[in-house]
């Protein structure tokens, strides 16, 4: 088996951190996968799903200037441990492209996926090459053959949107300041115009925000008002809840608009 490879292609398991195994096994995975050149330790939240360790571990076996192509859960673009994975990419690779599909890549899969293409380019001497690289965020809107997708991506030299695809080019250096990259794949143009508006502020400037406890069993704890009434749960044990922003149909939200409760 060669020591290093020109290309690594993978579709690792999408398991959550709770499914990796016991603490001893998980600690061993972290020790192996997050140590680089026997000295450099990559920061990674212990909440990371196992696919995050596939990225860091497989980088050991990729040649400098080698290419890594993964199809993987898109959750890393929205969760806390994703920040650590994003920094790992920014510090050690030229990010060629991140590709998402309106139609799920694998119809039988129960989770959304993205394809990410990376070119290994480590070291301080390559910092400028990494920082000046233009990352291609690509959303494919309709079915295309693989060859058509490759051709489209290779020809990209500016941001655009049409019936086939949406593309945003972003200088890699600028992504250090961004926590969540999903907006470059999904957000309509008006979102970026709104963010530039001086009258817009972050929610933390006008409200107290805290992270609640994760239930890990939403099917049990989150239920409709009708179901709570049917089960006879006393009002002191339930509170109104919005379990998804998709359920918000108005900007002027009233209690009557909330049809879910959480069992406290």
C-alpha positions in Angstrom: 0.0 0.0 0.0 1.5 3.4 -0.9 2.4 5.7 1.9 0.6 8.7 0.3 -2.1 9.1 -2.3 -2.8 11.6 -5.1 -6.6 11.4 -4.5 -8.8 10.3 -1.7 -12.5 9.8 -2.3 -14.9 9.0 0.5 -18.5 8.7 1.6 -18.1 8.2 5.3 -20.9 7.3 7.8 -23.1 10.1 8.9 -23.3 9.0 12.5 -23.7 11.4 15.3 -21.2 11.6 18.1 -23.5 9.6 20.5 -23.3 6.7 18.1 -19.5 6.4 17.8 -19.0 4.2 20.8 -17.9 4.3 24.5 -15.6 7.0 25.8 -12.5 4.9 25.6 -13.0 4.1 21.9 -13.9 7.7 21.1 -10.8 9.0 22.9 -8.7 6.6 20.9 -10.2 7.8 17.6 -9.6 11.4 18.6 -6.0 10.7 19.6 -5.2 9.1 16.2 -7.3 11.3 13.9 -6.5 14.7 15.5 -2.7 14.4 15.8 -0.7 15.6 12.8 2.9 14.8 12.2 3.1 13.3 15.7 2.9 16.8 17.2 0.3 19.1 15.9 -3.1 18.6 17.5 -6.2 19.8 15.5 -8.9 21.4 17.7 -12.2 19.6 17.3 -15.2 19.6 19.5 -16.0 16.2 21.0 -19.5 16.7 19.6 -18.2 16.0 16.1 -19.8 13.2 14.1 -17.4 10.4 13.0 -17.3 11.7 9.4 -15.3 14.8 10.7 -12.5 12.5 11.8 -12.5 10.9 8.4 -11.4 14.3 7.0 -8.6 14.9 9.5 -7.3 11.3 9.5 -7.3 10.8 5.7 -5.3 14.0 5.3 -2.4 12.1 6.8 -2.3 9.9 3.7 -2.8 12.6 1.0 0.2 14.0 -0.9 0.8 17.7 -0.9 -1.2 19.1 -3.8 -3.3 15.9 -3.7 -7.1 16.2 -4.0 -9.7 15.1 -1.5 -13.3 14.6 -2.7 -16.0 13.7 -0.1 -19.8 13.4 -0.3 -20.9 13.9 3.3 -23.7 15.1 5.6 -24.1 18.9 5.3 -24.6 19.3 9.1 -21.0 20.5 9.6 -22.0 23.7 7.9 -24.5 24.5 10.6 -23.3 23.1 13.9 -20.7 24.1 16.5 -18.1 21.5 15.7 -18.4 22.6 12.1 -16.4 25.7 13.0 -13.4 23.5 13.9 -13.7 21.5 10.6 -14.0 24.7 8.6 -10.8 26.1 10.2 -9.0 22.8 9.4 -10.0 23.2 5.8 -9.0 26.9 5.7 -5.6 26.3 7.3 -4.6 23.3 5.3 -6.4 23.2 1.9 -7.4 25.2 -1.1 -11.2 24.7 -1.0 -12.1 24.1 -4.7 -15.8 23.8 -4.4 -18.7 22.9 -2.1 -21.7 21.5 -4.0 -25.3 21.0 -2.9 -28.2 19.6 -4.8 -31.9 20.6 -4.6 -32.7 17.0 -5.2 -30.9 14.8 -2.7 -27.9 13.0 -4.2 -29.0 9.6 -2.7 -32.8 9.3 -2.7 -32.7 6.5 -0.1 -30.6 8.5 2.3 -32.4 10.3 5.2 -30.1 13.2 5.4 -29.0 16.0 3.1 -25.5 15.9 1.6 -22.8 18.1 0.1 -19.8 17.3 -2.1 -16.6 19.1 -1.0 -13.5 19.1 -3.2 -10.2 20.1 -1.4 -6.6 20.4 -2.5 -4.0 19.8 0.2 -1.8 22.9 0.6 -0.3 23.0 4.0 2.3 25.2 5.7 2.8 28.9 6.4 4.6 29.3 3.0 1.3 28.5 1.2 -0.9 30.8 3.3 -1.3 33.4 0.6 -2.2 30.8 -2.0 -4.9 29.5 0.3 -6.2 32.9 1.3 -6.4 34.2 -2.2 -8.2 31.1 -3.5 -11.8 31.6 -4.7 -14.1 29.0 -3.2 -17.0 28.0 -5.4 -20.3 27.5 -3.6 -22.5 25.7 -6.1 -26.1 24.7 -5.8 -27.4 22.4 -8.6 -31.1 23.1 -9.1 -31.9 20.4 -11.7 -30.7 17.0 -12.7 -27.4 17.1 -14.5 -25.1 14.3 -15.6 -21.8 14.1 -13.7 -19.9 15.3 -16.7 -22.1 18.4 -17.0 -21.6 19.2 -13.3 -17.8 18.9 -13.7 -17.9 21.1 -16.9 -20.0 23.7 -15.2 -17.7 23.9 -12.1 -14.5 24.1 -14.2 -15.9 27.0 -16.2 -16.9 29.1 -13.3 -15.2 32.5 -13.1 -17.9 34.6 -11.5 -21.0 34.4 -9.3 -24.3 33.8 -11.1 -27.7 32.3 -10.8 -30.0 30.7 -13.5 -32.5 27.9 -13.7 -29.7 25.3 -13.6 -27.5 26.4 -10.8 -26.6 29.1 -8.3 -22.9 29.9 -7.8 -21.3 32.3 -5.3 -17.5 32.8 -5.4 -16.0 33.7 -2.0 -12.4 34.6 -1.3 -11.1 31.9 1.1 -9.6 34.3 3.5 -13.0 35.9 4.1 -14.5 32.6 5.2 -12.5 32.8 8.5 -15.0 35.4 9.7 -18.0 33.3 8.8 -19.5 30.7 11.2 -22.1 29.2 8.9 -21.4 28.7 5.2 -24.8 27.3 4.2 -26.1 30.8 3.3 -23.8 30.8 0.3 -25.6 27.8 -1.0 -29.2 28.5 -0.1 -29.9 32.1 0.7 -31.5 34.3 -2.0 -29.8 37.5 -3.1 -32.0 39.6 -0.9 -30.5 38.1 2.2 -27.1 39.5 1.4 -28.6 42.9 0.6 -30.4 42.8 4.1 -27.1 42.0 5.8 -25.5 45.1 4.3 -28.3 47.3 5.7 -27.0 49.5 8.5 -30.4 49.3 10.3 -30.1 45.5 10.7 -28.6 44.2 13.9 -27.9 40.8 15.4 -30.5 39.3 17.7 -28.0 39.2 20.6 -28.0 43.1 20.6 -31.7 43.2 21.5 -32.4 39.9 23.4 -30.8 37.5 25.8 -30.0 34.3 24.1 -28.9 31.0 25.6 -28.5 27.4 24.4 -31.1 25.1 25.9 -30.7 21.4 26.6 -30.8 19.1 23.6 -33.6 16.5 24.1 -32.1 13.8 21.8 -35.7 12.6 21.6 -37.8 15.2 20.0 -40.5 12.7 19.0 -41.2 12.3 22.8 -40.7 15.8 24.1 -42.2 18.0 21.2 -45.8 17.5 20.5 -48.8 19.4 19.1 -51.2 21.3 21.4 -53.9 18.8 20.4 -51.8 15.8 21.4 -50.8 17.3 24.7 -54.5 17.9 25.4 -55.4 14.3 24.3 -52.8 12.9 26.7 -54.0 15.0 29.6 -50.7 16.7 30.3 -51.1 19.4 32.9 -50.3 22.9 31.6 -47.5 23.4 34.2 -45.5 20.7 32.4 -45.7 22.2 28.9 -44.4 25.3 27.3 -45.0 26.8 23.8 -42.1 25.9 21.4 -41.1 26.5 17.8 -39.2 23.4 16.8 -38.3 24.7 13.4 -38.1 28.1 11.6 -40.1 26.4 8.8 -43.1 26.5 11.1 -43.0 30.4 11.3 -45.4 31.8 8.7 -45.4 35.4 9.8 -42.9 38.0 11.0 -45.4 39.2 13.6 -45.6 36.1 15.7 -48.4 35.7 18.2 -49.0 32.9 20.8 -51.9 31.7 18.8 -49.6 31.0 15.8 -47.6 28.5 17.8 -49.1 25.0 17.6 -46.4 23.0 19.3 -45.5 22.5 23.0 -42.5 21.0 24.7 -42.8 18.6 27.7 -40.8 20.0 30.5 
